[in-house]
Structures are given as structure tokens and as C-alpha cells.
Amino acid sequence: MKKYLVIALLVVILLVVAYLTFIIAAIKIAIGSVFVGIVVLAIFILWIMWKVNED
């Protein structure tokens, strides 16, 4: 009985670690996407300013 309890505990710990890893990765991907969007917007604004100054 004790062996099954230890195996069940290890499986639960494994599932919790996998879930937290997935959540942390999803948060990092979301933050990275926001930063990529900001950089693209900044480059687009810079390009527009550069085109306006040339004319």
C-alpha cells in the first residue's frame, strides 16, 4: 500500500510541475509577443518619420 502511495504522490508532483512549466512558458510567450509588437510598432514609426523627412 505504501508503494502505491509513493507512486501516486510522485505522479501528482510530476503533473503539478508540468502544469506550472506550461503556465510559465505561456506567460513568457505572451510577454515576448507584446515586446515584439512594441518593437515592430517602433520600427514602423521610425520608418514613417524617415520617409516624411526625406520629402
C-alpha positions as CSV (number, residue, x, y, z in Angstrom):
1,M,0.0,0.0,0.0
2,K,2.8,2.4,0.9
3,K,4.5,1.8,-2.5
4,Y,1.3,2.8,-4.4
5,L,1.0,5.9,-2.2
6,V,4.6,7.0,-3.1
7,I,3.9,6.4,-6.8
8,A,0.7,8.4,-6.6
9,L,2.5,11.2,-4.8
10,L,5.3,11.3,-7.5
11,V,2.7,11.3,-10.3
12,V,0.8,14.2,-8.6
13,I,4.1,16.1,-8.2
14,L,5.0,15.4,-11.8
15,L,1.6,16.7,-13.0
16,V,2.0,19.9,-10.9
17,V,5.5,20.6,-12.2
18,A,4.4,20.0,-15.8
19,Y,1.4,22.4,-15.3
20,L,3.5,25.1,-13.8
21,T,6.1,24.8,-16.5
22,F,3.3,25.2,-19.1
23,I,1.9,28.2,-17.4
24,I,5.3,29.9,-17.0
25,A,6.1,29.2,-20.7
26,A,2.7,30.6,-21.8
27,I,3.3,33.8,-19.7
28,K,6.8,34.2,-21.2
29,I,5.4,33.7,-24.8
30,A,2.7,36.3,-24.1
31,I,5.2,38.8,-22.8
32,G,7.6,38.2,-25.7
33,S,4.8,38.7,-28.2
34,V,3.9,42.1,-26.6
35,F,7.6,43.2,-26.7
36,V,7.9,42.0,-30.4
37,G,4.7,44.0,-31.2
38,I,6.2,47.1,-29.5
39,V,9.5,46.8,-31.4
40,V,7.6,46.3,-34.7
41,L,5.5,49.4,-34.0
42,A,8.6,51.5,-33.1
43,I,10.3,50.4,-36.3
44,F,7.2,51.3,-38.3
45,I,7.0,54.7,-36.7
46,L,10.7,55.3,-37.3
47,W,10.3,54.3,-41.0
48,I,7.4,56.7,-41.4
49,M,9.3,59.6,-39.8
50,W,12.3,58.8,-42.1
51,K,10.1,58.8,-45.2
52,V,8.4,62.1,-44.1
53,N,11.8,63.8,-43.5
54,E,13.1,62.8,-47.0
55,D,10.3,64.6,-48.9
